[in-house]
Amino acid sequence: MSSPLLDVWEAASASPYRPTVGKSSQFPVGFLLLLISLILTGVFSLNRSFINLPLLGIPASLAFGFGAVYMICAVGVYV
């Protein structure tokens, strides 16, 4: 008798995981995201207002977070 978990395991072995951003392009993507976050942070610090928070602050923090993770993975430090 086969279990549903075993069926899922065997079905998953036929299609391996392929990341959206490949290993060879992690460094440029991470560098670009960090550069975008630096620019957005600079513009946000010059024009602080409640309206600029969702327009500049949140995208800057997201770009920094994802850029930092991509750069960490690109240089070989896995978290």
PDB file of N, CA, C and O in Angstrom:
ATOM      1  N   MET A   1       0.838  -1.174   0.000  1.00  0.00           N
ATOM      2  CA  MET A   1       0.000   0.000   0.000  1.00  0.00           C
ATOM      3  C   MET A   1       0.889   1.246   0.000  1.00  0.00           C
ATOM      4  O   MET A   1       1.822   1.348   0.797  1.00  0.00           O
ATOM      5  N   SER A   2       0.603   2.170  -0.877  1.00  0.00           N
ATOM      6  CA  SER A   2       1.439   3.371  -0.907  1.00  0.00           C
ATOM      7  C   SER A   2       0.743   4.495  -0.144  1.00  0.00           C
ATOM      8  O   SER A   2      -0.483   4.604  -0.136  1.00  0.00           O
ATOM      9  N   SER A   3       1.550   5.310   0.483  1.00  0.00           N
ATOM     10  CA  SER A   3       0.992   6.424   1.246  1.00  0.00           C
ATOM     11  C   SER A   3       0.995   7.682   0.382  1.00  0.00           C
ATOM     12  O   SER A   3       1.786   7.773  -0.557  1.00  0.00           O
ATOM     13  N   PRO A   4       0.134   8.651   0.674  1.00  0.00           N
ATOM     14  CA  PRO A   4       0.105   9.889  -0.108  1.00  0.00           C
ATOM     15  C   PRO A   4       1.421  10.657  -0.039  1.00  0.00           C
ATOM     16  O   PRO A   4       1.819  11.302  -1.009  1.00  0.00           O
ATOM     17  N   LEU A   5       2.095  10.589   1.105  1.00  0.00           N
ATOM     18  CA  LEU A   5       3.363  11.287   1.241  1.00  0.00           C
ATOM     19  C   LEU A   5       4.421  10.678   0.327  1.00  0.00           C
ATOM     20  O   LEU A   5       5.218  11.403  -0.269  1.00  0.00           O
ATOM     21  N   LEU A   6       4.433   9.368   0.214  1.00  0.00           N
ATOM     22  CA  LEU A   6       5.373   8.695  -0.673  1.00  0.00           C
ATOM     23  C   LEU A   6       5.086   9.043  -2.130  1.00  0.00           C
ATOM     24  O   LEU A   6       6.015   9.208  -2.920  1.00  0.00           O
ATOM     25  N   ASP A   7       3.813   9.155  -2.491  1.00  0.00           N
ATOM     26  CA  ASP A   7       3.456   9.553  -3.856  1.00  0.00           C
ATOM     27  C   ASP A   7       3.933  10.967  -4.172  1.00  0.00           C
ATOM     28  O   ASP A   7       4.430  11.225  -5.268  1.00  0.00           O
ATOM     29  N   VAL A   8       3.783  11.878  -3.219  1.00  0.00           N
ATOM     30  CA  VAL A   8       4.255  13.249  -3.413  1.00  0.00           C
ATOM     31  C   VAL A   8       5.771  13.267  -3.544  1.00  0.00           C
ATOM     32  O   VAL A   8       6.314  13.997  -4.373  1.00  0.00           O
ATOM     33  N   TRP A   9       6.463  12.464  -2.726  1.00  0.00           N
ATOM     34  CA  TRP A   9       7.923  12.404  -2.769  1.00  0.00           C
ATOM     35  C   TRP A   9       8.405  11.918  -4.141  1.00  0.00           C
ATOM     36  O   TRP A   9       9.340  12.486  -4.706  1.00  0.00           O
ATOM     37  N   GLU A  10       7.780  10.888  -4.667  1.00  0.00           N
ATOM     38  CA  GLU A  10       8.186  10.344  -5.964  1.00  0.00           C
ATOM     39  C   GLU A  10       7.840  11.299  -7.108  1.00  0.00           C
ATOM     40  O   GLU A  10       8.583  11.383  -8.086  1.00  0.00           O
ATOM     41  N   ALA A  11       6.742  12.004  -6.997  1.00  0.00           N
ATOM     42  CA  ALA A  11       6.370  12.963  -8.037  1.00  0.00           C
ATOM     43  C   ALA A  11       7.328  14.155  -8.037  1.00  0.00           C
ATOM     44  O   ALA A  11       7.631  14.707  -9.094  1.00  0.00           O
ATOM     45  N   ALA A  12       7.802  14.549  -6.860  1.00  0.00           N
ATOM     46  CA  ALA A  12       8.716  15.682  -6.765  1.00  0.00           C
ATOM     47  C   ALA A  12      10.104  15.332  -7.289  1.00  0.00           C
ATOM     48  O   ALA A  12      10.833  16.226  -7.719  1.00  0.00           O
ATOM     49  N   SER A  13      10.480  14.089  -7.265  1.00  0.00           N
ATOM     50  CA  SER A  13      11.812  13.720  -7.742  1.00  0.00           C
ATOM     51  C   SER A  13      11.936  13.883  -9.255  1.00  0.00           C
ATOM     52  O   SER A  13      13.047  14.019  -9.768  1.00  0.00           O
ATOM     53  N   ALA A  14      10.831  13.871  -9.968  1.00  0.00           N
ATOM     54  CA  ALA A  14      10.872  14.033 -11.420  1.00  0.00           C
ATOM     55  C   ALA A  14      11.087  15.487 -11.831  1.00  0.00           C
ATOM     56  O   ALA A  14      11.548  15.749 -12.942  1.00  0.00           O
ATOM     57  N   SER A  15      10.763  16.430 -10.960  1.00  0.00           N
ATOM     58  CA  SER A  15      10.939  17.853 -11.302  1.00  0.00           C
ATOM     59  C   SER A  15      11.742  18.534 -10.198  1.00  0.00           C
ATOM     60  O   SER A  15      11.167  18.966  -9.198  1.00  0.00           O
ATOM     61  N   PRO A  16      13.068  18.636 -10.363  1.00  0.00           N
ATOM     62  CA  PRO A  16      13.895  19.243  -9.322  1.00  0.00           C
ATOM     63  C   PRO A  16      13.641  20.739  -9.195  1.00  0.00           C
ATOM     64  O   PRO A  16      13.119  21.376 -10.110  1.00  0.00           O
ATOM     65  N   TYR A  17      14.017  21.285  -8.049  1.00  0.00           N
ATOM     66  CA  TYR A  17      13.824  22.706  -7.761  1.00  0.00           C
ATOM     67  C   TYR A  17      14.799  23.541  -8.577  1.00  0.00           C
ATOM     68  O   TYR A  17      15.998  23.262  -8.584  1.00  0.00           O
ATOM     69  N   ARG A  18      14.301  24.555  -9.260  1.00  0.00           N
ATOM     70  CA  ARG A  18      15.123  25.492 -10.016  1.00  0.00           C
ATOM     71  C   ARG A  18      14.863  26.891  -9.460  1.00  0.00           C
ATOM     72  O   ARG A  18      13.741  27.388  -9.557  1.00  0.00           O
ATOM     73  N   PRO A  19      15.877  27.534  -8.880  1.00  0.00           N
ATOM     74  CA  PRO A  19      15.676  28.853  -8.293  1.00  0.00           C
ATOM     75  C   PRO A  19      15.397  29.905  -9.368  1.00  0.00           C
ATOM     76  O   PRO A  19      15.800  29.753 -10.522  1.00  0.00           O
ATOM     77  N   THR A  20      14.706  30.966  -8.975  1.00  0.00           N
ATOM     78  CA  THR A  20      14.390  32.051  -9.896  1.00  0.00           C
ATOM     79  C   THR A  20      15.654  32.777 -10.322  1.00  0.00           C
ATOM     80  O   THR A  20      15.821  33.103 -11.497  1.00  0.00           O
ATOM     81  N   VAL A  21      16.538  33.027  -9.380  1.00  0.00           N
ATOM     82  CA  VAL A  21      17.813  33.687  -9.664  1.00  0.00           C
ATOM     83  C   VAL A  21      18.911  32.641  -9.512  1.00  0.00           C
ATOM     84  O   VAL A  21      19.120  32.101  -8.426  1.00  0.00           O
ATOM     85  N   GLY A  22      19.603  32.364 -10.599  1.00  0.00           N
ATOM     86  CA  GLY A  22      20.653  31.351 -10.592  1.00  0.00           C
ATOM     87  C   GLY A  22      21.873  31.791  -9.805  1.00  0.00           C
ATOM     88  O   GLY A  22      22.031  32.965  -9.472  1.00  0.00           O
ATOM     89  N   LYS A  23      22.731  30.825  -9.513  1.00  0.00           N
ATOM     90  CA  LYS A  23      23.932  31.094  -8.717  1.00  0.00           C
ATOM     91  C   LYS A  23      24.851  32.101  -9.408  1.00  0.00           C
ATOM     92  O   LYS A  23      25.471  32.926  -8.737  1.00  0.00           O
ATOM     93  N   SER A  24      24.945  32.047 -10.719  1.00  0.00           N
ATOM     94  CA  SER A  24      25.863  32.934 -11.430  1.00  0.00           C
ATOM     95  C   SER A  24      25.375  34.381 -11.479  1.00  0.00           C
ATOM     96  O   SER A  24      26.170  35.290 -11.717  1.00  0.00           O
ATOM     97  N   SER A  25      24.089  34.605 -11.260  1.00  0.00           N
ATOM     98  CA  SER A  25      23.573  35.977 -11.326  1.00  0.00           C
ATOM     99  C   SER A  25      23.180  36.538  -9.959  1.00  0.00           C
ATOM    100  O   SER A  25      22.558  37.598  -9.892  1.00  0.00           O
ATOM    101  N   GLN A  26      23.526  35.853  -8.876  1.00  0.00           N
ATOM    102  CA  GLN A  26      23.185  36.352  -7.547  1.00  0.00           C
ATOM    103  C   GLN A  26      23.975  37.604  -7.182  1.00  0.00           C
ATOM    104  O   GLN A  26      23.433  38.510  -6.549  1.00  0.00           O
ATOM    105  N   PHE A  27      25.245  37.670  -7.571  1.00  0.00           N
ATOM    106  CA  PHE A  27      26.055  38.835  -7.232  1.00  0.00           C
ATOM    107  C   PHE A  27      25.543  40.105  -7.919  1.00  0.00           C
ATOM    108  O   PHE A  27      25.367  41.119  -7.244  1.00  0.00           O
ATOM    109  N   PRO A  28      25.296  40.089  -9.243  1.00  0.00           N
ATOM    110  CA  PRO A  28      24.771  41.320  -9.866  1.00  0.00           C
ATOM    111  C   PRO A  28      23.402  41.729  -9.338  1.00  0.00           C
ATOM    112  O   PRO A  28      23.141  42.919  -9.159  1.00  0.00           O
ATOM    113  N   VAL A  29      22.533  40.769  -9.089  1.00  0.00           N
ATOM    114  CA  VAL A  29      21.203  41.089  -8.560  1.00  0.00           C
ATOM    115  C   VAL A  29      21.328  41.678  -7.163  1.00  0.00           C
ATOM    116  O   VAL A  29      20.671  42.671  -6.851  1.00  0.00           O
ATOM    117  N   GLY A  30      22.151  41.090  -6.329  1.00  0.00           N
ATOM    118  CA  GLY A  30      22.349  41.611  -4.978  1.00  0.00           C
ATOM    119  C   GLY A  30      22.969  42.992  -4.981  1.00  0.00           C
ATOM    120  O   GLY A  30      22.555  43.859  -4.210  1.00  0.00           O
ATOM    121  N   PHE A  31      23.955  43.210  -5.835  1.00  0.00           N
ATOM    122  CA  PHE A  31      24.594  44.515  -5.934  1.00  0.00           C
ATOM    123  C   PHE A  31      23.605  45.563  -6.413  1.00  0.00           C
ATOM    124  O   PHE A  31      23.580  46.675  -5.886  1.00  0.00           O
ATOM    125  N   LEU A  32      22.788  45.223  -7.407  1.00  0.00           N
ATOM    126  CA  LEU A  32      21.793  46.159  -7.927  1.00  0.00           C
ATOM    127  C   LEU A  32      20.754  46.507  -6.866  1.00  0.00           C
ATOM    128  O   LEU A  32      20.376  47.671  -6.733  1.00  0.00           O
ATOM    129  N   LEU A  33      20.294  45.526  -6.119  1.00  0.00           N
ATOM    130  CA  LEU A  33      19.313  45.793  -5.063  1.00  0.00           C
ATOM    131  C   LEU A  33      19.908  46.656  -3.958  1.00  0.00           C
ATOM    132  O   LEU A  33      19.226  47.539  -3.437  1.00  0.00           O
ATOM    133  N   LEU A  34      21.158  46.423  -3.591  1.00  0.00           N
ATOM    134  CA  LEU A  34      21.796  47.255  -2.574  1.00  0.00           C
ATOM    135  C   LEU A  34      22.005  48.680  -3.079  1.00  0.00           C
ATOM    136  O   LEU A  34      21.861  49.634  -2.314  1.00  0.00           O
ATOM    137  N   LEU A  35      22.339  48.833  -4.349  1.00  0.00           N
ATOM    138  CA  LEU A  35      22.496  50.159  -4.925  1.00  0.00           C
ATOM    139  C   LEU A  35      21.164  50.902  -4.960  1.00  0.00           C
ATOM    140  O   LEU A  35      21.108  52.089  -4.639  1.00  0.00           O
ATOM    141  N   ILE A  36      20.099  50.217  -5.345  1.00  0.00           N
ATOM    142  CA  ILE A  36      18.764  50.826  -5.346  1.00  0.00           C
ATOM    143  C   ILE A  36      18.361  51.234  -3.943  1.00  0.00           C
ATOM    144  O   ILE A  36      17.790  52.307  -3.747  1.00  0.00           O
ATOM    145  N   SER A  37      18.652  50.387  -2.963  1.00  0.00           N
ATOM    146  CA  SER A  37      18.285  50.723  -1.581  1.00  0.00           C
ATOM    147  C   SER A  37      19.066  51.929  -1.086  1.00  0.00           C
ATOM    148  O   SER A  37      18.524  52.749  -0.345  1.00  0.00           O
ATOM    149  N   LEU A  38      20.331  52.055  -1.482  1.00  0.00           N
ATOM    150  CA  LEU A  38      21.130  53.206  -1.086  1.00  0.00           C
ATOM    151  C   LEU A  38      20.558  54.500  -1.685  1.00  0.00           C
ATOM    152  O   LEU A  38      20.475  55.522  -1.003  1.00  0.00           O
ATOM    153  N   ILE A  39      20.174  54.448  -2.937  1.00  0.00           N
ATOM    154  CA  ILE A  39      19.598  55.625  -3.599  1.00  0.00           C
ATOM    155  C   ILE A  39      18.256  55.992  -2.972  1.00  0.00           C
ATOM    156  O   ILE A  39      18.012  57.158  -2.663  1.00  0.00           O
ATOM    157  N   LEU A  40      17.393  55.007  -2.785  1.00  0.00           N
ATOM    158  CA  LEU A  40      16.082  55.295  -2.189  1.00  0.00           C
ATOM    159  C   LEU A  40      16.204  55.804  -0.763  1.00  0.00           C
ATOM    160  O   LEU A  40      15.435  56.672  -0.351  1.00  0.00           O
ATOM    161  N   THR A  41      17.153  55.280  -0.008  1.00  0.00           N
ATOM    162  CA  THR A  41      17.368  55.753   1.355  1.00  0.00           C
ATOM    163  C   THR A  41      17.858  57.192   1.362  1.00  0.00           C
ATOM    164  O   THR A  41      17.436  57.991   2.198  1.00  0.00           O
ATOM    165  N   GLY A  42      18.743  57.523   0.436  1.00  0.00           N
ATOM    166  CA  GLY A  42      19.223  58.901   0.332  1.00  0.00           C
ATOM    167  C   GLY A  42      18.124  59.873  -0.017  1.00  0.00           C
ATOM    168  O   GLY A  42      18.031  60.947   0.579  1.00  0.00           O
ATOM    169  N   VAL A  43      17.286  59.512  -0.978  1.00  0.00           N
ATOM    170  CA  VAL A  43      16.161  60.383  -1.355  1.00  0.00           C
ATOM    171  C   VAL A  43      15.170  60.500  -0.207  1.00  0.00           C
ATOM    172  O   VAL A  43      14.637  61.580   0.046  1.00  0.00           O
ATOM    173  N   PHE A  44      14.920  59.395   0.490  1.00  0.00           N
ATOM    174  CA  PHE A  44      13.992  59.426   1.617  1.00  0.00           C
ATOM    175  C   PHE A  44      14.529  60.287   2.758  1.00  0.00           C
ATOM    176  O   PHE A  44      13.761  60.989   3.417  1.00  0.00           O
ATOM    177  N   SER A  45      15.835  60.241   2.997  1.00  0.00           N
ATOM    178  CA  SER A  45      16.391  61.039   4.091  1.00  0.00           C
ATOM    179  C   SER A  45      16.365  62.530   3.768  1.00  0.00           C
ATOM    180  O   SER A  45      16.324  63.354   4.682  1.00  0.00           O
ATOM    181  N   LEU A  46      16.389  62.889   2.493  1.00  0.00           N
ATOM    182  CA  LEU A  46      16.307  64.296   2.116  1.00  0.00           C
ATOM    183  C   LEU A  46      14.874  64.825   2.156  1.00  0.00           C
ATOM    184  O   LEU A  46      14.659  66.005   2.431  1.00  0.00           O
ATOM    185  N   ASN A  47      13.911  63.977   1.889  1.00  0.00           N
ATOM    186  CA  ASN A  47      12.500  64.385   1.823  1.00  0.00           C
ATOM    187  C   ASN A  47      11.659  63.561   2.790  1.00  0.00           C
ATOM    188  O   ASN A  47      10.827  62.764   2.357  1.00  0.00           O
ATOM    189  N   ARG A  48      11.860  63.738   4.067  1.00  0.00           N
ATOM    190  CA  ARG A  48      11.099  62.959   5.039  1.00  0.00           C
ATOM    191  C   ARG A  48       9.686  63.501   5.165  1.00  0.00           C
ATOM    192  O   ARG A  48       9.485  64.676   5.472  1.00  0.00           O
ATOM    193  N   SER A  49       8.735  62.659   4.933  1.00  0.00           N
ATOM    194  CA  SER A  49       7.334  62.978   5.175  1.00  0.00           C
ATOM    195  C   SER A  49       6.570  61.668   5.305  1.00  0.00           C
ATOM    196  O   SER A  49       7.075  60.593   4.980  1.00  0.00           O
ATOM    197  N   PHE A  50       5.356  61.786   5.783  1.00  0.00           N
ATOM    198  CA  PHE A  50       4.538  60.592   5.971  1.00  0.00           C
ATOM    199  C   PHE A  50       4.166  59.975   4.628  1.00  0.00           C
ATOM    200  O   PHE A  50       3.986  58.761   4.526  1.00  0.00           O
ATOM    201  N   ILE A  51       4.053  60.806   3.604  1.00  0.00           N
ATOM    202  CA  ILE A  51       3.687  60.306   2.270  1.00  0.00           C
ATOM    203  C   ILE A  51       4.847  59.530   1.653  1.00  0.00           C
ATOM    204  O   ILE A  51       4.620  58.550   0.944  1.00  0.00           O
ATOM    205  N   ASN A  52       6.087  59.952   1.908  1.00  0.00           N
ATOM    206  CA  ASN A  52       7.248  59.287   1.326  1.00  0.00           C
ATOM    207  C   ASN A  52       7.583  57.959   1.997  1.00  0.00           C
ATOM    208  O   ASN A  52       8.374  57.181   1.465  1.00  0.00           O
ATOM    209  N   LEU A  53       6.998  57.696   3.143  1.00  0.00           N
ATOM    210  CA  LEU A  53       7.305  56.434   3.824  1.00  0.00           C
ATOM    211  C   LEU A  53       6.904  55.227   2.986  1.00  0.00           C
ATOM    212  O   LEU A  53       7.751  54.361   2.765  1.00  0.00           O
ATOM    213  N   PRO A  54       5.654  55.113   2.502  1.00  0.00           N
ATOM    214  CA  PRO A  54       5.347  53.939   1.678  1.00  0.00           C
ATOM    215  C   PRO A  54       5.940  54.018   0.275  1.00  0.00           C
ATOM    216  O   PRO A  54       6.128  52.985  -0.369  1.00  0.00           O
ATOM    217  N   LEU A  55       6.235  55.213  -0.207  1.00  0.00           N
ATOM    218  CA  LEU A  55       6.762  55.354  -1.565  1.00  0.00           C
ATOM    219  C   LEU A  55       8.264  55.094  -1.643  1.00  0.00           C
ATOM    220  O   LEU A  55       8.744  54.556  -2.641  1.00  0.00           O
ATOM    221  N   LEU A  56       9.006  55.466  -0.614  1.00  0.00           N
ATOM    222  CA  LEU A  56      10.465  55.334  -0.647  1.00  0.00           C
ATOM    223  C   LEU A  56      11.026  54.461   0.467  1.00  0.00           C
ATOM    224  O   LEU A  56      11.927  53.656   0.230  1.00  0.00           O
ATOM    225  N   GLY A  57      10.505  54.611   1.667  1.00  0.00           N
ATOM    226  CA  GLY A  57      11.077  53.910   2.822  1.00  0.00           C
ATOM    227  C   GLY A  57      10.883  52.412   2.782  1.00  0.00           C
ATOM    228  O   GLY A  57      11.829  51.657   3.008  1.00  0.00           O
ATOM    229  N   ILE A  58       9.687  51.977   2.500  1.00  0.00           N
ATOM    230  CA  ILE A  58       9.401  50.539   2.477  1.00  0.00           C
ATOM    231  C   ILE A  58      10.120  49.837   1.321  1.00  0.00           C
ATOM    232  O   ILE A  58      10.721  48.785   1.535  1.00  0.00           O
ATOM    233  N   PRO A  59      10.075  50.397   0.081  1.00  0.00           N
ATOM    234  CA  PRO A  59      10.854  49.739  -0.983  1.00  0.00           C
ATOM    235  C   PRO A  59      12.358  49.730  -0.714  1.00  0.00           C
ATOM    236  O   PRO A  59      13.050  48.788  -1.100  1.00  0.00           O
ATOM    237  N   ALA A  60      12.869  50.773  -0.055  1.00  0.00           N
ATOM    238  CA  ALA A  60      14.296  50.803   0.268  1.00  0.00           C
ATOM    239  C   ALA A  60      14.647  49.701   1.262  1.00  0.00           C
ATOM    240  O   ALA A  60      15.676  49.041   1.118  1.00  0.00           O
ATOM    241  N   SER A  61      13.806  49.500   2.263  1.00  0.00           N
ATOM    242  CA  SER A  61      14.109  48.461   3.247  1.00  0.00           C
ATOM    243  C   SER A  61      13.971  47.065   2.645  1.00  0.00           C
ATOM    244  O   SER A  61      14.751  46.173   2.977  1.00  0.00           O
ATOM    245  N   LEU A  62      12.992  46.862   1.765  1.00  0.00           N
ATOM    246  CA  LEU A  62      12.850  45.565   1.103  1.00  0.00           C
ATOM    247  C   LEU A  62      14.022  45.290   0.164  1.00  0.00           C
ATOM    248  O   LEU A  62      14.542  44.175   0.123  1.00  0.00           O
ATOM    249  N   ALA A  63      14.436  46.308  -0.590  1.00  0.00           N
ATOM    250  CA  ALA A  63      15.584  46.132  -1.493  1.00  0.00           C
ATOM    251  C   ALA A  63      16.846  45.834  -0.697  1.00  0.00           C
ATOM    252  O   ALA A  63      17.655  45.007  -1.117  1.00  0.00           O
ATOM    253  N   PHE A  64      17.029  46.490   0.446  1.00  0.00           N
ATOM    254  CA  PHE A  64      18.204  46.215   1.266  1.00  0.00           C
ATOM    255  C   PHE A  64      18.169  44.797   1.826  1.00  0.00           C
ATOM    256  O   PHE A  64      19.184  44.101   1.828  1.00  0.00           O
ATOM    257  N   GLY A  65      17.007  44.374   2.298  1.00  0.00           N
ATOM    258  CA  GLY A  65      16.899  43.030   2.877  1.00  0.00           C
ATOM    259  C   GLY A  65      17.184  41.939   1.862  1.00  0.00           C
ATOM    260  O   GLY A  65      17.984  41.041   2.123  1.00  0.00           O
ATOM    261  N   PHE A  66      16.533  42.009   0.702  1.00  0.00           N
ATOM    262  CA  PHE A  66      16.754  40.993  -0.319  1.00  0.00           C
ATOM    263  C   PHE A  66      18.157  41.107  -0.915  1.00  0.00           C
ATOM    264  O   PHE A  66      18.784  40.090  -1.213  1.00  0.00           O
ATOM    265  N   GLY A  67      18.656  42.336  -1.094  1.00  0.00           N
ATOM    266  CA  GLY A  67      20.006  42.520  -1.616  1.00  0.00           C
ATOM    267  C   GLY A  67      21.060  41.959  -0.693  1.00  0.00           C
ATOM    268  O   GLY A  67      22.036  41.363  -1.150  1.00  0.00           O
ATOM    269  N   ALA A  68      20.876  42.143   0.608  1.00  0.00           N
ATOM    270  CA  ALA A  68      21.837  41.607   1.571  1.00  0.00           C
ATOM    271  C   ALA A  68      21.854  40.083   1.541  1.00  0.00           C
ATOM    272  O   ALA A  68      22.921  39.473   1.608  1.00  0.00           O
ATOM    273  N   VAL A  69      20.692  39.472   1.443  1.00  0.00           N
ATOM    274  CA  VAL A  69      20.640  38.006   1.391  1.00  0.00           C
ATOM    275  C   VAL A  69      21.281  37.489   0.114  1.00  0.00           C
ATOM    276  O   VAL A  69      22.024  36.508   0.151  1.00  0.00           O
ATOM    277  N   TYR A  70      21.004  38.138  -1.021  1.00  0.00           N
ATOM    278  CA  TYR A  70      21.625  37.703  -2.280  1.00  0.00           C
ATOM    279  C   TYR A  70      23.138  37.868  -2.248  1.00  0.00           C
ATOM    280  O   TYR A  70      23.864  37.012  -2.753  1.00  0.00           O
ATOM    281  N   MET A  71      23.620  38.957  -1.663  1.00  0.00           N
ATOM    282  CA  MET A  71      25.068  39.150  -1.585  1.00  0.00           C
ATOM    283  C   MET A  71      25.711  38.144  -0.650  1.00  0.00           C
ATOM    284  O   MET A  71      26.807  37.658  -0.932  1.00  0.00           O
ATOM    285  N   ILE A  72      25.061  37.821   0.451  1.00  0.00           N
ATOM    286  CA  ILE A  72      25.586  36.815   1.367  1.00  0.00           C
ATOM    287  C   ILE A  72      25.669  35.461   0.672  1.00  0.00           C
ATOM    288  O   ILE A  72      26.660  34.746   0.820  1.00  0.00           O
ATOM    289  N   CYS A  73      24.638  35.107  -0.081  1.00  0.00           N
ATOM    290  CA  CYS A  73      24.649  33.835  -0.807  1.00  0.00           C
ATOM    291  C   CYS A  73      25.648  33.857  -1.953  1.00  0.00           C
ATOM    292  O   CYS A  73      26.253  32.829  -2.259  1.00  0.00           O
ATOM    293  N   ALA A  74      25.833  35.009  -2.595  1.00  0.00           N
ATOM    294  CA  ALA A  74      26.742  35.100  -3.739  1.00  0.00           C
ATOM    295  C   ALA A  74      28.193  34.904  -3.332  1.00  0.00           C
ATOM    296  O   ALA A  74      28.978  34.371  -4.116  1.00  0.00           O
ATOM    297  N   VAL A  75      28.571  35.315  -2.141  1.00  0.00           N
ATOM    298  CA  VAL A  75      29.967  35.168  -1.728  1.00  0.00           C
ATOM    299  C   VAL A  75      30.217  33.852  -0.986  1.00  0.00           C
ATOM    300  O   VAL A  75      31.343  33.586  -0.565  1.00  0.00           O
ATOM    301  N   GLY A  76      29.189  33.037  -0.825  1.00  0.00           N
ATOM    302  CA  GLY A  76      29.384  31.713  -0.274  1.00  0.00           C
ATOM    303  C   GLY A  76      29.078  31.537   1.185  1.00  0.00           C
ATOM    304  O   GLY A  76      29.393  30.491   1.753  1.00  0.00           O
ATOM    305  N   VAL A  77      28.470  32.529   1.818  1.00  0.00           N
ATOM    306  CA  VAL A  77      28.071  32.395   3.221  1.00  0.00           C
ATOM    307  C   VAL A  77      26.582  32.082   3.235  1.00  0.00           C
ATOM    308  O   VAL A  77      25.767  32.940   2.894  1.00  0.00           O
ATOM    309  N   TYR A  78      26.226  30.886   3.617  1.00  0.00           N
ATOM    310  CA  TYR A  78      24.840  30.478   3.575  1.00  0.00           C
ATOM    311  C   TYR A  78      24.203  30.598   4.950  1.00  0.00           C
ATOM    312  O   TYR A  78      24.756  30.140   5.950  1.00  0.00           O
ATOM    313  N   VAL A  79      23.033  31.219   4.984  1.00  0.00           N
ATOM    314  CA  VAL A  79      22.307  31.414   6.236  1.00  0.00           C
ATOM    315  C   VAL A  79      21.079  30.546   6.271  1.00  0.00           C
ATOM    316  O   VAL A  79      20.334  30.570   7.250  1.00  0.00           O
TER     317      VAL A  79
END
